[in-house]
Amino acid sequence: MGLQFVDADHEIEAAAGCTVSDIFKLYGEKAFRDGERKVIKRLLEDGPVILATGGGAFMDDETRQAIKEKGISVWLKADLEILISRTEGRPHRPLLQQGNPRDTLKRLMDERYPVYGQADIAVDAKNENPENTAQRVYDSIMESFTDD
């Protein structure tokens, strides 16, 4: 699409001078979400980009509204087994560092998927290479413009 890719978590870490995990440990989830909201709003103001957000970002009403006003939201919808395989052993996922990750992911899916359903576009994430998923996202975005 010729757009720059920006990872919101990397931008948050750069602004805070520490990792997402450290922000959670030192200041808590609420402080992280406040900073996340500000960084995402700034990134959306900077012009068209492909912006990757963490799973909790879209749960915030203000962030979701800003995304709706400034862009197109895409939900990469994955089943539990795919989420487990993609997050297994990754220490940078603070919410998955306590308790059983499978139980946590299931709970998060139950809480978040109804809200994620508000995304402009949903694309089923499959066990495939990222290029195939990216192509299906691109195709869905292009189809959304021809449907209007």
N, C-alpha and C positions, 0 to 999 in steps of 0.2 A: 504493500500500500504506500510505500515511500515515506512512512512516518517513523519517527524515533520511538524506540521502546524504552519505557521508564518503569522501574519497579518501585512502587510506593514504599515498601519496607526499606529498600536501600537508601532512598531519599530521607526517610525518617531517621535511619541510623546516622547518615551524614549530618543531618541537622542537630541530632542529639549528641553526637560524638560517642555513642556506644551502641551495642547491639539491641535488637528488639527484646531478646531474652533478658538482657540487663535492665532495660527500661521496665519490664514487667516485674523483675525482682526488686529493683530499687524504689520504684514509684507506684507500681500497681497497674492494673489493666485500665482503670479510669483515666489515669494520666496519659497512658499510651494512646488511648482512643481520642483524647483531646488533641494530642499532637498529630495523630494520624489524620484527623478531620482537617486541621489547618494545612498540613502538607498537601493533602489531596486537593483541597480547594485551590491552593497556589499552583499546583501542577495543571489543573484544569484551566486556569487562567492563562497559562503560558502558551496556549495554542494547541493545535491538534497533535496528539501523541497516542501511542498504544500504551495504556496505563494499566499495569497489573497491580491489583490490590490484594491484600490479605483477606481471608474469609470473613473476618468480623467487620470490615470496613463498610460493606453494603448494608449491614444491620443498623447502622446509625442513620436516623431519619434525615439529618442535615446533609450528611455525605451522599446519601442516596438521591436526595433532591438536587444537589449540586451536579451529580453525574447526569441526572435526567435533563437538567437545563443545558449542560455543556457538551454532552456526548451521547454515545450509544453504549448501553451496558450489555455485556455478554456474559452469560452464566455458563461456565463449563461444568455441566451437570455430570457428576460421577457417582457410581454406586459405592457402597461401603467397602467392598473388596479392593477396588481401585484406589480409594482414598487411603486405605491401610497400606497398600503396597507403595504408594508414593510418599507417605509420611514416615514410614517405619525407620527408626534409628536416626531421625533427623533432630538434633538438639535445638534447632532454632525455632521450634514450634512450642512456645511456652505452655499453651493450653493442653498439650499432649504429654507434658512431662510429669503430670500428677495422675495417679490411678492407672486404670487399664485404658490404653489408647483406643482400643476397639469400642469400649463403652462410651468413652468421651466423644469419639467421632459419631457414633450412633446418636447420642444426645444432641450434639451440634447439628447433625442433619435434621433431626426432628424439629429443632428450634429454628434453624436458618432456612431450610428449603422452602417453606411457605413465603418467606420474604424474598429469597432469591428468585422466586417465581415472578416477581415484579420486574425482572430484567427485561429489556427490550427484546433480547434474543437469547434463546437457550440452545446450546449445542451439547449433545451427549458426548461426554469424554469416554473414549474407549481405550482399551489396551492397544494402542497403536503409536507409531512414531509421531513426534510433535509436529512434523511438517504436514502430515495428513490432517491432524486436528486443526492446525492453522489454516489449511486450505478450506476445510469445512466451515470454519468461522468466517473466513473471507467470503465464501459463497453465500452464507446466510446473511451477511451484512449487505452484499450486493443485491440479493433477492429482496431485502427489506426496502431498498430504494425503488425497485421496480414495482413493488406492491402498492406504493403510495399513489 
